[in-house]
Amino acid sequence: MTKITYEIVKHDGGWAYRANGTYSETFASHDAARGAAERVAREQMAVGESALISYEDSEGHWHKEVSPGNDRPAVKVRG
């Protein structure tokens, strides 16, 4: 099972969540960034239909793949 940890960090004059070296958009407060990370974590853990996903790796390259609806990662938020 894949494990993902979102860290809440200062970023670009505000706050963001970061996973594997990739940052989210910037939020005005720590609480707003944490709330967004928790929302994303809940969505990622929800079982659903298989879907085509795209993501950016730590080197800035974009990838597309099919994510099976029953293969959900273990996600936690830290910070």
Biopython code that builds the backbone (N, CA, C, O; Angstrom):
import numpy as np
from Bio.PDB.StructureBuilder import StructureBuilder

atoms = [
    (1, "MET", "N", (0.847, -1.179, 0.000)),
    (1, "MET", "CA", (0.000, 0.000, 0.000)),
    (1, "MET", "C", (0.889, 1.239, 0.000)),
    (1, "MET", "O", (1.879, 1.314, 0.728)),
    (2, "THR", "N", (0.523, 2.184, -0.813)),
    (2, "THR", "CA", (1.237, 3.444, -0.877)),
    (2, "THR", "C", (0.926, 4.269, 0.361)),
    (2, "THR", "O", (-0.207, 4.275, 0.842)),
    (3, "LYS", "N", (1.939, 4.971, 0.879)),
    (3, "LYS", "CA", (1.759, 5.848, 2.032)),
    (3, "LYS", "C", (2.134, 7.266, 1.614)),
    (3, "LYS", "O", (3.178, 7.482, 0.999)),
    (4, "ILE", "N", (1.291, 8.217, 1.944)),
    (4, "ILE", "CA", (1.523, 9.615, 1.621)),
    (4, "ILE", "C", (1.410, 10.436, 2.898)),
    (4, "ILE", "O", (0.469, 10.261, 3.672)),
    (5, "THR", "N", (2.369, 11.332, 3.119)),
    (5, "THR", "CA", (2.296, 12.256, 4.250)),
    (5, "THR", "C", (2.317, 13.669, 3.701)),
    (5, "THR", "O", (3.223, 14.046, 2.959)),
    (6, "TYR", "N", (1.319, 14.439, 4.070)),
    (6, "TYR", "CA", (1.282, 15.862, 3.731)),
    (6, "TYR", "C", (1.826, 16.634, 4.919)),
    (6, "TYR", "O", (1.321, 16.501, 6.034)),
    (7, "GLU", "N", (2.851, 17.438, 4.687)),
    (7, "GLU", "CA", (3.412, 18.292, 5.718)),
    (7, "GLU", "C", (2.910, 19.715, 5.518)),
    (7, "GLU", "O", (2.880, 20.207, 4.390)),
    (8, "ILE", "N", (2.517, 20.378, 6.594)),
    (8, "ILE", "CA", (2.120, 21.776, 6.527)),
    (8, "ILE", "C", (3.386, 22.605, 6.755)),
    (8, "ILE", "O", (4.046, 22.472, 7.785)),
    (9, "VAL", "N", (3.716, 23.459, 5.785)),
    (9, "VAL", "CA", (4.966, 24.221, 5.829)),
    (9, "VAL", "C", (4.745, 25.660, 5.379)),
    (9, "VAL", "O", (3.796, 25.962, 4.656)),
    (10, "LYS", "N", (5.648, 26.550, 5.826)),
    (10, "LYS", "CA", (5.649, 27.916, 5.317)),
    (10, "LYS", "C", (6.115, 27.874, 3.872)),
    (10, "LYS", "O", (7.061, 27.162, 3.533)),
    (11, "HIS", "N", (5.436, 28.651, 3.014)),
    (11, "HIS", "CA", (5.782, 28.615, 1.590)),
    (11, "HIS", "C", (5.292, 29.873, 0.897)),
    (11, "HIS", "O", (4.124, 30.240, 1.021)),
    (12, "ASP", "N", (6.171, 30.528, 0.177)),
    (12, "ASP", "CA", (5.818, 31.637, -0.710)),
    (12, "ASP", "C", (4.996, 32.720, -0.004)),
    (12, "ASP", "O", (4.004, 33.206, -0.547)),
    (13, "GLY", "N", (5.417, 33.095, 1.214)),
    (13, "GLY", "CA", (4.746, 34.150, 1.953)),
    (13, "GLY", "C", (3.502, 33.724, 2.695)),
    (13, "GLY", "O", (2.792, 34.569, 3.240)),
    (14, "GLY", "N", (3.220, 32.442, 2.730)),
    (14, "GLY", "CA", (2.039, 31.929, 3.427)),
    (14, "GLY", "C", (2.296, 30.515, 3.902)),
    (14, "GLY", "O", (3.376, 30.206, 4.405)),
    (15, "TRP", "N", (1.305, 29.662, 3.743)),
    (15, "TRP", "CA", (1.378, 28.268, 4.171)),
    (15, "TRP", "C", (0.924, 27.357, 3.036)),
    (15, "TRP", "O", (0.090, 27.737, 2.214)),
    (16, "ALA", "N", (1.481, 26.157, 3.002)),
    (16, "ALA", "CA", (1.110, 25.175, 1.981)),
    (16, "ALA", "C", (1.220, 23.786, 2.584)),
    (16, "ALA", "O", (1.763, 23.611, 3.675)),
    (17, "TYR", "N", (0.699, 22.803, 1.865)),
    (17, "TYR", "CA", (0.992, 21.417, 2.234)),
    (17, "TYR", "C", (1.927, 20.858, 1.170)),
    (17, "TYR", "O", (1.845, 21.226, -0.001)),
    (18, "ARG", "N", (2.817, 19.964, 1.593)),
    (18, "ARG", "CA", (3.849, 19.429, 0.707)),
    (18, "ARG", "C", (3.892, 17.917, 0.839)),
    (18, "ARG", "O", (3.793, 17.369, 1.937)),
    (19, "ALA", "N", (4.040, 17.253, -0.302)),
    (19, "ALA", "CA", (4.220, 15.799, -0.323)),
    (19, "ALA", "C", (5.253, 15.472, -1.388)),
    (19, "ALA", "O", (5.145, 15.920, -2.529)),
    (20, "ASN", "N", (6.242, 14.696, -1.013)),
    (20, "ASN", "CA", (7.285, 14.264, -1.950)),
    (20, "ASN", "C", (7.919, 15.428, -2.703)),
    (20, "ASN", "O", (8.213, 15.311, -3.893)),
    (21, "GLY", "N", (8.134, 16.556, -2.016)),
    (21, "GLY", "CA", (8.796, 17.701, -2.617)),
    (21, "GLY", "C", (7.913, 18.602, -3.462)),
    (21, "GLY", "O", (8.393, 19.593, -4.013)),
    (22, "THR", "N", (6.635, 18.279, -3.574)),
    (22, "THR", "CA", (5.709, 19.087, -4.367)),
    (22, "THR", "C", (4.795, 19.856, -3.427)),
    (22, "THR", "O", (4.233, 19.295, -2.486)),
    (23, "TYR", "N", (4.652, 21.166, -3.699)),
    (23, "TYR", "CA", (3.848, 22.057, -2.866)),
    (23, "TYR", "C", (2.464, 22.280, -3.451)),
    (23, "TYR", "O", (2.271, 22.255, -4.667)),
    (24, "SER", "N", (1.515, 22.498, -2.569)),
    (24, "SER", "CA", (0.176, 22.917, -2.974)),
    (24, "SER", "C", (0.214, 24.413, -3.282)),
    (24, "SER", "O", (1.267, 25.048, -3.228)),
    (25, "GLU", "N", (-0.952, 24.958, -3.605)),
    (25, "GLU", "CA", (-1.057, 26.404, -3.691)),
    (25, "GLU", "C", (-0.815, 26.990, -2.305)),
    (25, "GLU", "O", (-0.847, 26.268, -1.308)),
    (26, "THR", "N", (-0.574, 28.281, -2.241)),
    (26, "THR", "CA", (-0.308, 28.961, -0.974)),
    (26, "THR", "C", (-1.626, 29.385, -0.325)),
    (26, "THR", "O", (-2.540, 29.866, -0.994)),
    (27, "PHE", "N", (-1.700, 29.194, 0.995)),
    (27, "PHE", "CA", (-2.858, 29.584, 1.787)),
    (27, "PHE", "C", (-2.441, 30.680, 2.763)),
    (27, "PHE", "O", (-1.272, 30.778, 3.138)),
    (28, "ALA", "N", (-3.400, 31.497, 3.167)),
    (28, "ALA", "CA", (-3.110, 32.632, 4.040)),
    (28, "ALA", "C", (-2.755, 32.225, 5.470)),
    (28, "ALA", "O", (-2.058, 32.961, 6.167)),
    (29, "SER", "N", (-3.229, 31.058, 5.909)),
    (29, "SER", "CA", (-2.969, 30.639, 7.286)),
    (29, "SER", "C", (-2.609, 29.157, 7.364)),
    (29, "SER", "O", (-2.885, 28.377, 6.452)),
    (30, "HIS", "N", (-1.994, 28.804, 8.466)),
    (30, "HIS", "CA", (-1.668, 27.406, 8.748)),
    (30, "HIS", "C", (-2.943, 26.569, 8.779)),
    (30, "HIS", "O", (-2.994, 25.482, 8.204)),
    (31, "ASP", "N", (-3.970, 27.081, 9.454)),
    (31, "ASP", "CA", (-5.231, 26.342, 9.569)),
    (31, "ASP", "C", (-5.868, 26.090, 8.209)),
    (31, "ASP", "O", (-6.419, 25.015, 7.972)),
    (32, "ALA", "N", (-5.797, 27.079, 7.308)),
    (32, "ALA", "CA", (-6.376, 26.902, 5.970)),
    (32, "ALA", "C", (-5.613, 25.833, 5.187)),
    (32, "ALA", "O", (-6.223, 25.012, 4.501)),
    (33, "ALA", "N", (-4.282, 25.841, 5.287)),
    (33, "ALA", "CA", (-3.468, 24.832, 4.589)),
    (33, "ALA", "C", (-3.738, 23.445, 5.166)),
    (33, "ALA", "O", (-3.858, 22.473, 4.420)),
    (34, "ARG", "N", (-3.832, 23.352, 6.486)),
    (34, "ARG", "CA", (-4.110, 22.057, 7.113)),
    (34, "ARG", "C", (-5.492, 21.544, 6.721)),
    (34, "ARG", "O", (-5.654, 20.359, 6.433)),
    (35, "GLY", "N", (-6.487, 22.426, 6.708)),
    (35, "GLY", "CA", (-7.829, 22.034, 6.304)),
    (35, "GLY", "C", (-7.859, 21.509, 4.880)),
    (35, "GLY", "O", (-8.533, 20.520, 4.594)),
    (36, "ALA", "N", (-7.132, 22.166, 3.989)),
    (36, "ALA", "CA", (-7.073, 21.718, 2.594)),
    (36, "ALA", "C", (-6.382, 20.360, 2.498)),
    (36, "ALA", "O", (-6.836, 19.486, 1.759)),
    (37, "ALA", "N", (-5.289, 20.176, 3.239)),
    (37, "ALA", "CA", (-4.572, 18.896, 3.222)),
    (37, "ALA", "C", (-5.445, 17.774, 3.773)),
    (37, "ALA", "O", (-5.438, 16.667, 3.234)),
    (38, "GLU", "N", (-6.191, 18.043, 4.832)),
    (38, "GLU", "CA", (-7.083, 17.024, 5.397)),
    (38, "GLU", "C", (-8.193, 16.668, 4.419)),
    (38, "GLU", "O", (-8.580, 15.504, 4.321)),
    (39, "ARG", "N", (-8.707, 17.653, 3.698)),
    (39, "ARG", "CA", (-9.749, 17.404, 2.689)),
    (39, "ARG", "C", (-9.193, 16.528, 1.569)),
    (39, "ARG", "O", (-9.843, 15.573, 1.144)),
    (40, "VAL", "N", (-7.989, 16.852, 1.091)),
    (40, "VAL", "CA", (-7.354, 16.060, 0.034)),
    (40, "VAL", "C", (-7.104, 14.630, 0.526)),
    (40, "VAL", "O", (-7.323, 13.670, -0.212)),
    (41, "ALA", "N", (-6.647, 14.495, 1.767)),
    (41, "ALA", "CA", (-6.385, 13.163, 2.326)),
    (41, "ALA", "C", (-7.657, 12.323, 2.366)),
    (41, "ALA", "O", (-7.638, 11.149, 1.996)),
    (42, "ARG", "N", (-8.757, 12.916, 2.812)),
    (42, "ARG", "CA", (-10.037, 12.178, 2.850)),
    (42, "ARG", "C", (-10.449, 11.735, 1.451)),
    (42, "ARG", "O", (-10.896, 10.605, 1.257)),
    (43, "GLU", "N", (-10.296, 12.628, 0.481)),
    (43, "GLU", "CA", (-10.669, 12.291, -0.897)),
    (43, "GLU", "C", (-9.798, 11.166, -1.444)),
    (43, "GLU", "O", (-10.295, 10.288, -2.149)),
    (44, "GLN", "N", (-8.511, 11.180, -1.129)),
    (44, "GLN", "CA", (-7.619, 10.136, -1.637)),
    (44, "GLN", "C", (-7.903, 8.776, -1.028)),
    (44, "GLN", "O", (-7.673, 7.753, -1.672)),
    (45, "MET", "N", (-8.397, 8.745, 0.198)),
    (45, "MET", "CA", (-8.652, 7.471, 0.863)),
    (45, "MET", "C", (-10.024, 6.892, 0.531)),
    (45, "MET", "O", (-10.295, 5.731, 0.838)),
    (46, "ALA", "N", (-10.883, 7.682, -0.087)),
    (46, "ALA", "CA", (-12.240, 7.220, -0.395)),
    (46, "ALA", "C", (-12.234, 6.206, -1.537)),
    (46, "ALA", "O", (-11.674, 6.467, -2.602)),
    (47, "VAL", "N", (-12.851, 5.064, -1.313)),
    (47, "VAL", "CA", (-12.976, 4.049, -2.348)),
    (47, "VAL", "C", (-13.979, 4.551, -3.380)),
    (47, "VAL", "O", (-15.000, 5.141, -3.029)),
    (48, "GLY", "N", (-13.684, 4.313, -4.640)),
    (48, "GLY", "CA", (-14.577, 4.770, -5.694)),
    (48, "GLY", "C", (-14.308, 4.025, -6.983)),
    (48, "GLY", "O", (-13.833, 2.890, -6.973)),
    (49, "GLU", "N", (-14.612, 4.663, -8.078)),
    (49, "GLU", "CA", (-14.387, 4.064, -9.385)),
    (49, "GLU", "C", (-12.940, 4.291, -9.823)),
    (49, "GLU", "O", (-12.281, 5.226, -9.368)),
    (50, "SER", "N", (-12.466, 3.434, -10.701)),
    (50, "SER", "CA", (-11.143, 3.645, -11.275)),
    (50, "SER", "C", (-11.163, 4.947, -12.065)),
    (50, "SER", "O", (-12.176, 5.304, -12.664)),
    (51, "ALA", "N", (-10.021, 5.660, -12.060)),
    (51, "ALA", "CA", (-9.981, 6.966, -12.708)),
    (51, "ALA", "C", (-8.603, 7.233, -13.297)),
    (51, "ALA", "O", (-7.594, 6.725, -12.808)),
    (52, "LEU", "N", (-8.579, 8.021, -14.334)),
    (52, "LEU", "CA", (-7.325, 8.497, -14.902)),
    (52, "LEU", "C", (-6.858, 9.666, -14.047)),
    (52, "LEU", "O", (-7.613, 10.613, -13.828)),
    (53, "ILE", "N", (-5.616, 9.608, -13.561)),
    (53, "ILE", "CA", (-5.079, 10.692, -12.749)),
    (53, "ILE", "C", (-3.822, 11.246, -13.397)),
    (53, "ILE", "O", (-3.160, 10.565, -14.180)),
    (54, "SER", "N", (-3.502, 12.483, -13.063)),
    (54, "SER", "CA", (-2.236, 13.079, -13.496)),
    (54, "SER", "C", (-1.578, 13.690, -12.271)),
    (54, "SER", "O", (-2.258, 14.178, -11.368)),
    (55, "TYR", "N", (-0.248, 13.659, -12.245)),
    (55, "TYR", "CA", (0.484, 14.211, -11.115)),
    (55, "TYR", "C", (1.855, 14.670, -11.569)),
    (55, "TYR", "O", (2.385, 14.211, -12.581)),
    (56, "GLU", "N", (2.422, 15.597, -10.787)),
    (56, "GLU", "CA", (3.747, 16.141, -11.072)),
    (56, "GLU", "C", (4.739, 15.542, -10.092)),
    (56, "GLU", "O", (4.487, 15.531, -8.887)),
    (57, "ASP", "N", (5.864, 15.044, -10.591)),
    (57, "ASP", "CA", (6.881, 14.487, -9.703)),
    (57, "ASP", "C", (7.805, 15.590, -9.196)),
    (57, "ASP", "O", (7.664, 16.750, -9.583)),
    (58, "SER", "N", (8.750, 15.229, -8.330)),
    (58, "SER", "CA", (9.629, 16.219, -7.712)),
    (58, "SER", "C", (10.556, 16.908, -8.704)),
    (58, "SER", "O", (11.147, 17.939, -8.382)),
    (59, "GLU", "N", (10.691, 16.356, -9.903)),
    (59, "GLU", "CA", (11.529, 16.977, -10.934)),
    (59, "GLU", "C", (10.711, 17.827, -11.906)),
    (59, "GLU", "O", (11.247, 18.343, -12.886)),
    (60, "GLY", "N", (9.417, 17.969, -11.632)),
    (60, "GLY", "CA", (8.567, 18.810, -12.460)),
    (60, "GLY", "C", (7.982, 18.129, -13.681)),
    (60, "GLY", "O", (7.429, 18.804, -14.550)),
    (61, "HIS", "N", (8.087, 16.801, -13.775)),
    (61, "HIS", "CA", (7.528, 16.066, -14.906)),
    (61, "HIS", "C", (6.117, 15.588, -14.566)),
    (61, "HIS", "O", (5.856, 15.129, -13.454)),
    (62, "TRP", "N", (5.226, 15.700, -15.526)),
    (62, "TRP", "CA", (3.839, 15.266, -15.337)),
    (62, "TRP", "C", (3.656, 13.839, -15.840)),
    (62, "TRP", "O", (4.229, 13.445, -16.855)),
    (63, "HIS", "N", (2.854, 13.078, -15.118)),
    (63, "HIS", "CA", (2.583, 11.678, -15.447)),
    (63, "HIS", "C", (1.073, 11.457, -15.442)),
    (63, "HIS", "O", (0.341, 12.136, -14.722)),
    (64, "LYS", "N", (0.616, 10.507, -16.246)),
    (64, "LYS", "CA", (-0.787, 10.079, -16.249)),
    (64, "LYS", "C", (-0.812, 8.580, -16.026)),
    (64, "LYS", "O", (0.019, 7.846, -16.561)),
    (65, "GLU", "N", (-1.777, 8.128, -15.227)),
    (65, "GLU", "CA", (-1.948, 6.695, -15.007)),
    (65, "GLU", "C", (-3.368, 6.423, -14.546)),
    (65, "GLU", "O", (-4.092, 7.334, -14.146)),
    (66, "VAL", "N", (-3.753, 5.165, -14.606)),
    (66, "VAL", "CA", (-5.068, 4.754, -14.125)),
    (66, "VAL", "C", (-4.922, 4.353, -12.663)),
    (66, "VAL", "O", (-4.052, 3.560, -12.304)),
    (67, "SER", "N", (-5.776, 4.907, -11.842)),
    (67, "SER", "CA", (-5.798, 4.580, -10.423)),
    (67, "SER", "C", (-7.012, 3.692, -10.155)),
    (67, "SER", "O", (-8.149, 4.143, -10.289)),
    (68, "PRO", "N", (-6.776, 2.414, -9.772)),
    (68, "PRO", "CA", (-7.907, 1.536, -9.471)),
    (68, "PRO", "C", (-8.725, 2.083, -8.303)),
    (68, "PRO", "O", (-8.154, 2.588, -7.337)),
    (69, "GLY", "N", (-10.021, 1.992, -8.377)),
    (69, "GLY", "CA", (-10.908, 2.551, -7.358)),
    (69, "GLY", "C", (-10.806, 1.909, -5.993)),
    (69, "GLY", "O", (-11.259, 2.486, -5.004)),
    (70, "ASN", "N", (-10.218, 0.724, -5.917)),
    (70, "ASN", "CA", (-10.114, 0.038, -4.630)),
    (70, "ASN", "C", (-8.688, 0.027, -4.078)),
    (70, "ASN", "O", (-8.436, -0.599, -3.048)),
    (71, "ASP", "N", (-7.768, 0.696, -4.733)),
    (71, "ASP", "CA", (-6.362, 0.735, -4.312)),
    (71, "ASP", "C", (-6.043, 2.111, -3.758)),
    (71, "ASP", "O", (-5.427, 2.927, -4.443)),
    (72, "ARG", "N", (-6.450, 2.377, -2.541)),
    (72, "ARG", "CA", (-6.309, 3.691, -1.939)),
    (72, "ARG", "C", (-5.054, 3.759, -1.072)),
    (72, "ARG", "O", (-4.710, 2.779, -0.410)),
    (73, "PRO", "N", (-4.369, 4.895, -1.067)),
    (73, "PRO", "CA", (-3.178, 5.038, -0.224)),
    (73, "PRO", "C", (-3.546, 5.285, 1.245)),
    (73, "PRO", "O", (-4.669, 5.673, 1.569)),
    (74, "ALA", "N", (-2.581, 5.050, 2.105)),
    (74, "ALA", "CA", (-2.702, 5.457, 3.507)),
    (74, "ALA", "C", (-2.163, 6.877, 3.562)),
    (74, "ALA", "O", (-1.016, 7.123, 3.188)),
    (75, "VAL", "N", (-2.981, 7.808, 4.025)),
    (75, "VAL", "CA", (-2.609, 9.226, 3.983)),
    (75, "VAL", "C", (-2.678, 9.811, 5.387)),
    (75, "VAL", "O", (-3.610, 9.533, 6.141)),
    (76, "LYS", "N", (-1.665, 10.637, 5.735)),
    (76, "LYS", "CA", (-1.734, 11.363, 6.996)),
    (76, "LYS", "C", (-1.250, 12.779, 6.772)),
    (76, "LYS", "O", (-0.526, 13.060, 5.817)),
    (77, "VAL", "N", (-1.657, 13.667, 7.663)),
    (77, "VAL", "CA", (-1.285, 15.078, 7.622)),
    (77, "VAL", "C", (-0.456, 15.366, 8.861)),
    (77, "VAL", "O", (-0.828, 14.997, 9.975)),
    (78, "ARG", "N", (0.679, 16.035, 8.648)),
    (78, "ARG", "CA", (1.585, 16.344, 9.776)),
    (78, "ARG", "C", (1.862, 17.840, 9.780)),
    (78, "ARG", "O", (2.102, 18.444, 8.734)),
    (79, "GLY", "N", (1.827, 18.423, 10.961)),
    (79, "GLY", "CA", (2.195, 19.838, 11.088)),
    (79, "GLY", "C", (1.031, 20.725, 11.401)),
    (79, "GLY", "O", (1.197, 21.938, 11.535)),
]
sb = StructureBuilder()
sb.init_structure("model")
sb.init_model(0)
sb.init_chain("A")
sb.init_seg("    ")
for serial, (resi, resn, name, xyz) in enumerate(atoms, 1):
    if name == "N":
        sb.init_residue(resn, " ", resi, " ")
    sb.init_atom(name, np.array(xyz, "f"), 0.0, 1.0, " ", f" {name:<3s}", serial, name[0])
structure = sb.get_structure()
